[in-house]
Each structure stands twice: as structure tokens, then as C-alpha cells.
Amino acid sequence: MTRYLVTGGAGFIGSNIVEELVKRDDYVRVLDNLSTGKLQNISSFIDKDNFEFIEGDLRNYQTVQEAVKDIDYILHHGAISSVPQSMDDPITTNDVNINGTLNVLNASLKAKVKRVIFASSASIYGNGSELPKREDMKPSPESPYAISKYAGERYCQTYTKLHGLETVCLRYFNVFGPRQDSNSQYSGVIPKFINLLKDGKNPIVYGDGDASRDFVYVSNIVNANLLACTAKGAVGQAYNIACGEGITINYLVKKLMDLFGNNIRPIYEPSKRGDIKHSYASIEKAKRELGYVIDKDFDSGILATISAYQ
């Protein structure tokens, strides 16, 4: 039985990974402080023999040491994962995302963990106009969150070079799917739009709606993590995980309105600080070196997400 630790495993992405691992009869341990994660996301696994939950904080090194004991692979998703929140509170973002990641890496090294998969972000590319975003582009992070993710990548690569700890960094683009929080002020745009439209309310678009994102359904993220655990040649590398397609916010709104069968006009408001205008990924490196394939495209992912929220 392969043993996994999922930090942030009670959160949106983490709990989807946990669900797949439990289904595969692997042993899964979750470390989460429940600041944004929810027990209801993992409630169906609590009584499983191959599941363990530790409520604790990444910033506590002793807690992290306990969590990594006897673990083969760590899927590190514990983080403050919001650009606006990082601007409101950069100190806490730095502490959780950078110091917490350093705790995970150092404890993993001492515990002889086989490999650490680090959840990074497309935000490290910044607002440059060149598209698609490729892994060989120079990072240009423009928010405390983006800086923290780039620092996490560099720490991973340093631990690989200096100590031989196997690490792989996955740069997520705009992930969506079941269990994504729709109530927080920092929530992703898709669950917010779904909740508003199903209630007959106007979706709020920041900017002119022409901004584009590479929306990637969460099952693709789950698959990428599992592939990254064992892919040969992936150690010390960073990979874009996305669908390789730019979807504008205006198109997203129209798509959702069509699916809900209503014609509610969006409300346009000024862009938010730190927003990136256009972003979509080249996923050729991930396909070539990880064996990554798109499990669900944007259209099928939207249908699955609406079904889950309803």
C-alpha cells in the first residue's frame, strides 16, 4: 500500500485528490488547519481504514514532522491560495506559503520521503503579453501570492539539488470543479457565477470581460499529481497543468447563461488589483514528460461542475 500525505487535503483541490487515492485503496493522511478547508469535504472518508486526518498548521514544524512519518509521497496543497487575500495580508501569506513549504521540505528530507509534489501557480508568469505561457519563460510574479509560489518552487529545486530530495512543481492555471468554495470573497469566478445564475442574479464581471483564462477541470489536476509522483525525468522540473485554451470571461458567462436557460445581463465593475489580462498555457512539456492528458475539457467540466453544485 502506497502512503500519501496531502497537505490542505480538506480543501477544494486537495479533497478531490484524496477521493481518488482512497478509491485506489492507497493509504492517505491529510494535514489541514481548516482555515479554508472543510471537514465536510472529507467526511465520507473519515471512517475508512486507509484514511487519517490531522488537524494542524504547516507553520508548526513539529506538527509537520508528525505528518510526514512513514509517508512515500507528499502532495503539498496547503496554502493561502488567493491573490486578493495575499494583497490584504501579505505577512500571513508569506508565513504559510513560504515557511510552511520549507517546513514540509525539511521534514520530508529527514523522513526520507520519496517525492514531494508542490502545487504552484500560473500567477508566477505575471502579466506579460507573450502567449501561451511556457515553462522556459522568465517568471515575473506581481502579487505576494505569486511571489510565494515562485519562492516555493525555488525551495523545491534547491532541496533537490543540494540534498537529493525528489521534487516536482505543478503550475496550475484556473482550476474549477466540485467542492470549490462559492461563498468566500476570494472564491473563484466559476462557482460564483453558477450560484448567482441559478438564483436568477446578475453575475459580476471585473473589467470588460475580454480577459481570458485557461480553465482546467479538477480531475486533470488529480491525474497530473499522480503522474508526477512516479514520472521518470520529472525531478526538479516545473510543469504547466491546464487545458491549453484561453476562455474569455464573457464567453464563460454566455456559456453558463445558455446552460441555465436565462439571459441575465452581467454587471461590469472595475478590474481588481493584481488581475492578469490574458493567460493560457502550453502543456506540451507535461504531455511529453509526465504523460499528461486532458481528462475533461472545459465544456464537459462545466457540465460536471453544475451537476455537482445542483
RODO-2510 file (C-alpha; in nm, 4 decimals, decimal comma):
residues 310
     n   res          X          Y          Z
     1     m     0,0000     0,0000     0,0000
     2     t     0,1491     0,3325    -0,1105
     3     r     0,1267     0,6014     0,1586
     4     y     0,0413     0,9621     0,0691
     5     l     0,0245     1,2843     0,2673
     6     v    -0,1995     1,5544     0,1201
     7     t    -0,1452     1,8901     0,2857
     8     g    -0,4529     2,1080     0,2507
     9     g    -0,6426     1,7855     0,1885
    10     a    -0,9720     1,9214     0,3238
    11     g    -0,9715     2,1973     0,0627
    12     f    -1,1102     2,2060    -0,2892
    13     i    -0,8242     2,0537    -0,4878
    14     g    -0,6806     1,8520    -0,2011
    15     s    -1,0063     1,6723    -0,1230
    16     n    -1,0519     1,5750    -0,4882
    17     i    -0,7048     1,4203    -0,4819
    18     v    -0,7838     1,2434    -0,1545
    19     e    -1,1034     1,0999    -0,3003
    20     e    -0,9146     0,9411    -0,5894
    21     l    -0,6415     0,7986    -0,3657
    22     v    -0,8942     0,6472    -0,1242
    23     k    -1,0767     0,4892    -0,4200
    24     r    -0,7477     0,3324    -0,5272
    25     d    -0,7082     0,1790    -0,1783
    26     d    -0,3901     0,3736    -0,1107
    27     y    -0,3237     0,4993     0,2411
    28     v    -0,4000     0,8727     0,2689
    29     r    -0,3134     1,1113     0,5507
    30     v    -0,4458     1,4686     0,5417
    31     l    -0,2894     1,7652     0,7207
    32     d    -0,5169     2,0698     0,7261
    33     n    -0,5820     2,3517     0,9739
    34     l    -0,9357     2,4009     0,8364
    35     s    -0,8817     2,7733     0,7823
    36     t    -1,0330     2,7365     0,4359
    37     g    -1,0675     2,3586     0,4092
    38     k    -1,3855     2,1948     0,5377
    39     l    -1,4454     1,8701     0,7224
    40     q    -1,7485     1,8078     0,5007
    41     n    -1,5110     1,7748     0,2043
    42     i    -1,3532     1,4667     0,3622
    43     s    -1,6417     1,3436     0,5792
    44     s    -1,7086     1,0419     0,3571
    45     f    -1,3504     0,9192     0,4093
    46     i    -1,3168     0,9697     0,7877
    47     d    -1,4150     0,6142     0,8824
    48     k    -1,2071     0,4444     0,6128
    49     d    -0,9250     0,2217     0,7353
    50     n    -0,6875     0,3742     0,4804
    51     f    -0,7561     0,7376     0,5790
    52     e    -0,6183     0,9552     0,8580
    53     f    -0,6838     1,3211     0,9383
    54     i    -0,4500     1,5503     1,1318
    55     e    -0,5824     1,8944     1,2166
    56     g    -0,2727     2,1090     1,2279
    57     d    -0,0829     2,4013     1,0786
    58     l     0,2023     2,3936     0,8275
    59     r     0,3767     2,6665     1,0266
    60     n     0,4251     2,4283     1,3200
    61     y     0,7347     2,2261     1,2364
    62     q     0,6644     1,9584     1,4972
    63     t     0,3184     1,9025     1,3503
    64     v     0,4649     1,8701     1,0008
    65     q     0,7247     1,6221     1,1287
    66     e     0,4475     1,4038     1,2708
    67     a     0,2501     1,4269     0,9469
    68     v     0,5353     1,3100     0,7214
    69     k     0,6252     0,9986     0,9222
    70     d     0,6213     0,6787     0,7138
    71     i     0,4962     0,8636     0,4048
    72     d     0,6033     0,7783     0,0482
    73     y     0,4691     1,0780    -0,1460
    74     i     0,3615     1,4252    -0,0372
    75     l     0,1122     1,6240    -0,2438
    76     h     0,1615     1,9705    -0,0968
    77     h    -0,1526     2,1814    -0,1431
    78     g    -0,1741     2,3551     0,1922
    79     a    -0,1539     2,7294     0,1217
    80     i    -0,3268     3,0640     0,1184
    81     s    -0,4313     3,0459    -0,2441
    82     s    -0,5827     3,3834    -0,3255
    83     v    -0,4196     3,6813    -0,4967
    84     p    -0,6569     3,9378    -0,3365
    85     q    -0,6139     3,7802     0,0069
    86     s    -0,2361     3,7932    -0,0316
    87     m    -0,2620     4,1661    -0,1016
    88     d    -0,4801     4,2184     0,2030
    89     d    -0,2497     4,0140     0,4266
    90     p     0,0938     3,9558     0,2705
    91     i     0,2578     3,8661     0,6041
    92     t     0,0378     3,5641     0,6679
    93     t     0,0584     3,4587     0,3024
    94     n     0,4373     3,4640     0,3227
    95     d     0,4395     3,2724     0,6500
    96     v     0,2042     2,9965     0,5358
    97     n     0,3143     2,9585     0,1748
    98     i     0,6896     3,0010     0,2104
    99     n     0,7730     2,8997     0,5675
   100     g     0,5112     2,6243     0,5576
   101     t     0,6608     2,4856     0,2368
   102     l     1,0098     2,4997     0,3846
   103     n     0,8833     2,3016     0,6846
   104     v     0,7397     2,0373     0,4511
   105     l     1,0621     2,0082     0,2518
   106     n     1,2907     1,9889     0,5537
   107     a     1,0726     1,7362     0,7337
   108     s     1,0424     1,5309     0,4128
   109     l     1,4185     1,5181     0,3768
   110     k     1,4650     1,3913     0,7320
   111     a     1,1830     1,1379     0,6957
   112     k     1,3244     1,0055     0,3662
   113     v     1,0063     1,0766     0,1710
   114     k     1,0331     0,9513    -0,1877
   115     r     0,8991     1,2623    -0,3628
   116     v     0,7233     1,5930    -0,2912
   117     i     0,4758     1,7352    -0,5444
   118     f     0,4385     2,1109    -0,4979
   119     a     0,1196     2,2901    -0,6057
   120     s     0,2466     2,6035    -0,7786
   121     s     0,0579     2,8582    -0,9869
   122     a     0,0391     3,0188    -1,3290
   123     s     0,0430     3,3527    -1,1469
   124     i     0,4222     3,3377    -1,1342
   125     y     0,4295     3,4284    -1,5064
   126     g     0,2826     3,7724    -1,4352
   127     n     0,1113     3,9935    -1,6890
   128     g     0,3432     3,9565    -1,9869
   129     s     0,1793     3,9608    -2,3290
   130     e     0,3530     3,6540    -2,4738
   131     l     0,1193     3,3557    -2,5103
   132     p     0,0945     3,0699    -2,4493
   133     k     0,2806     3,0596    -2,1197
   134     r     0,5727     2,8188    -2,1360
   135     e     0,7830     2,6792    -1,8556
   136     d     1,1016     2,8315    -2,0015
   137     m     0,9659     3,1879    -1,9710
   138     k     1,1184     3,4122    -1,7080
   139     p     0,8835     3,4378    -1,4075
   140     s     0,7517     3,7834    -1,3253
   141     p     0,5272     3,7477    -1,0169
   142     e     0,3150     4,0544    -0,9456
   143     s     0,1435     3,9717    -0,6155
   144     p     0,2515     3,8362    -0,2751
   145     y     0,0748     3,5115    -0,3604
   146     a     0,2630     3,4738    -0,6888
   147     i     0,5921     3,5579    -0,5170
   148     s     0,5243     3,2948    -0,2514
   149     k     0,4589     3,0274    -0,5127
   150     y     0,7739     3,1130    -0,7039
   151     a     0,9727     3,1026    -0,3805
   152     g     0,8213     2,7618    -0,3089
   153     e     0,9359     2,6366    -0,6478
   154     r     1,2872     2,7621    -0,5877
   155     y     1,2992     2,5972    -0,2456
   156     c     1,1862     2,2689    -0,4013
   157     q     1,4537     2,2848    -0,6680
   158     t     1,7188     2,3823    -0,4139
   159     y     1,6350     2,0844    -0,1912
   160     t     1,6601     1,8615    -0,4968
   161     k     1,9996     1,9997    -0,5977
   162     l     2,1540     2,0253    -0,2525
   163     h     2,0052     1,7235    -0,0777
   164     g     1,8693     1,4919    -0,3446
   165     l     1,5093     1,5234    -0,2248
   166     e     1,2905     1,4494    -0,5265
   167     t     1,0514     1,7356    -0,6004
   168     v     0,8196     1,8242    -0,8889
   169     c     0,6356     2,1562    -0,9275
   170     l     0,2964     2,1763    -1,0984
   171     r     0,1852     2,5203    -1,2159
   172     y    -0,1934     2,5185    -1,2015
   173     f    -0,3916     2,7542    -1,4184
   174     n    -0,7572     2,8319    -1,3307
   175     v    -0,8860     2,5186    -1,1615
   176     f    -1,2590     2,4590    -1,1169
   177     g    -1,4912     2,1784    -1,0170
   178     p    -1,6844     2,0203    -0,7275
   179     r    -1,6162     2,1448    -0,3718
   180     q    -1,4803     2,4814    -0,4860
   181     d    -1,6000     2,7391    -0,2338
   182     s    -1,8528     2,9814    -0,3765
   183     n    -1,9170     3,1853    -0,0622
   184     s    -1,5813     3,3414     0,0194
   185     q    -1,4991     3,6883    -0,1081
   186     y    -1,1887     3,5249    -0,2588
   187     s    -1,3771     3,2455    -0,4387
   188     g    -1,3108     3,1509    -0,7993
   189     v    -1,5232     3,3034    -1,0722
   190     i    -1,6962     2,9844    -1,1899
   191     p    -1,8642     2,8826    -0,8607
   192     k    -1,9628     3,2454    -0,8008
   193     f    -2,1244     3,2717    -1,1443
   194     i    -2,3029     2,9374    -1,1049
   195     n    -2,4532     3,0359    -0,7706
   196     l    -2,5675     3,3748    -0,8981
   197     l    -2,7182     3,2456    -1,2218
   198     k    -2,9028     2,9544    -1,0660
   199     d    -3,0582     3,2051    -0,8240
   200     g    -3,1503     3,4402    -1,1090
   201     k    -2,8996     3,7067    -1,0051
   202     n    -2,6616     3,9146    -1,2173
   203     p    -2,3032     3,7843    -1,2415
   204     i    -2,0396     4,0460    -1,1659
   205     v    -1,7563     4,0785    -1,4186
   206     y    -1,4454     4,2731    -1,3241
   207     g    -1,3102     4,4630    -1,6240
   208     d    -1,4532     4,4441    -1,9742
   209     g    -1,4908     4,0657    -1,9769
   210     d    -1,2343     4,0181    -2,2509
   211     a    -0,9761     3,8840    -2,0086
   212     s    -0,9015     3,5197    -2,0806
   213     r    -0,8165     3,2263    -1,8571
   214     d    -0,7124     2,8663    -1,9081
   215     f    -0,9866     2,6936    -1,7096
   216     v    -0,8905     2,3405    -1,6091
   217     y    -1,1300     2,0917    -1,4520
   218     v    -1,0063     1,9469    -1,1236
   219     s    -0,9852     1,5844    -1,2435
   220     n    -0,6989     1,6934    -1,4702
   221     i    -0,5161     1,8266    -1,1636
   222     v    -0,5713     1,4995    -0,9791
   223     n    -0,4279     1,2985    -1,2683
   224     a    -0,1278     1,5289    -1,3025
   225     n    -0,0399     1,4825    -0,9349
   226     l    -0,0497     1,1048    -0,9603
   227     l     0,1597     1,1064    -1,2774
   228     a     0,4141     1,3426    -1,1207
   229     c     0,4745     1,1030    -0,8304
   230     t     0,6458     0,8440    -1,0470
   231     a     0,7341     1,0091    -1,3801
   232     k     1,0970     0,9477    -1,4673
   233     g     1,2925     1,2588    -1,5555
   234     a     1,0445     1,4906    -1,3834
   235     v     1,2518     1,5525    -1,0717
   236     g     1,3459     1,9176    -1,0270
   237     q     1,1134     2,0276    -1,3077
   238     a     0,8099     2,2578    -1,3272
   239     y     0,5078     2,1841    -1,5462
   240     n     0,2041     2,3789    -1,6635
   241     i    -0,1163     2,1933    -1,5808
   242     a    -0,4059     2,3308    -1,7815
   243     c    -0,6083     2,2650    -2,0978
   244     g    -0,4073     2,4857    -2,3340
   245     e    -0,7010     2,7079    -2,4273
   246     g    -0,7885     3,0700    -2,3456
   247     i    -1,1541     3,1235    -2,2479
   248     t    -1,2752     3,4826    -2,2062
   249     i    -1,4910     3,5764    -1,9072
   250     n    -1,7604     3,6992    -2,1462
   251     y    -1,7676     3,3581    -2,3156
   252     l    -1,7866     3,1886    -1,9745
   253     v    -2,0871     3,3996    -1,8768
   254     k    -2,2645     3,3269    -2,2057
   255     k    -2,1922     2,9548    -2,1745
   256     l    -2,3370     2,9420    -1,8247
   257     m    -2,6404     3,1518    -1,9213
   258     d    -2,7137     2,9129    -2,2079
   259     l    -2,6872     2,6120    -1,9768
   260     f    -2,9148     2,7696    -1,7164
   261     g    -3,1547     2,8885    -1,9855
   262     n    -3,1636     3,2514    -1,8763
   263     n    -3,0469     3,5820    -2,0183
   264     i    -2,9381     3,7839    -1,7172
   265     r    -2,7068     4,0670    -1,8107
   266     p    -2,3765     4,0742    -1,6226
   267     i    -2,2771     4,3762    -1,4147
   268     y    -1,9379     4,5164    -1,5164
   269     e    -1,7150     4,6656    -1,2465
   270     p    -1,3531     4,7932    -1,2477
   271     s    -1,0747     4,5351    -1,2637
   272     k    -0,9248     4,4141    -0,9367
   273     r    -0,5700     4,4870    -0,8313
   274     g    -0,3314     4,2140    -0,9387
   275     d    -0,5599     4,0754    -1,2093
   276     i    -0,3834     3,9338    -1,5140
   277     k    -0,5381     4,0197    -1,8526
   278     h    -0,4679     3,7064    -2,0538
   279     s    -0,3382     3,3649    -1,9607
   280     y    -0,3310     3,0269    -2,1223
   281     a    -0,0737     2,7518    -2,1159
   282     s     0,1429     2,5426    -2,3358
   283     i     0,1008     2,1915    -2,1935
   284     e     0,3400     2,0180    -2,4314
   285     k     0,6089     1,9631    -2,1673
   286     a     0,3619     1,7982    -1,9289
   287     k     0,2289     1,5771    -2,2087
   288     r     0,5777     1,4768    -2,3144
   289     e     0,7434     1,4209    -1,9754
   290     l     0,4559     1,3330    -1,7402
   291     g     0,2266     1,1580    -1,9844
   292     y    -0,0382     1,4199    -1,9007
   293     v    -0,3630     1,4042    -2,0985
   294     i    -0,6783     1,6129    -2,0659
   295     d    -0,9361     1,4023    -1,8821
   296     k    -1,2205     1,6553    -1,9092
   297     d    -1,2180     1,9613    -2,1337
   298     f    -1,3779     2,2958    -2,0468
   299     d    -1,7270     2,2117    -2,1777
   300     s    -1,7575     1,8715    -2,0104
   301     g    -1,6028     2,0122    -1,6925
   302     i    -1,8619     2,2908    -1,6755
   303     l    -2,1447     2,0364    -1,7081
   304     a    -1,9957     1,8207    -1,4313
   305     t    -1,9491     2,1229    -1,2068
   306     i    -2,3064     2,2491    -1,2499
   307     s    -2,4347     1,8991    -1,1770
   308     a    -2,2275     1,8842    -0,8560
   309     y    -2,3459     2,2253    -0,7328
   310     q    -2,7090     2,1438    -0,8026
***
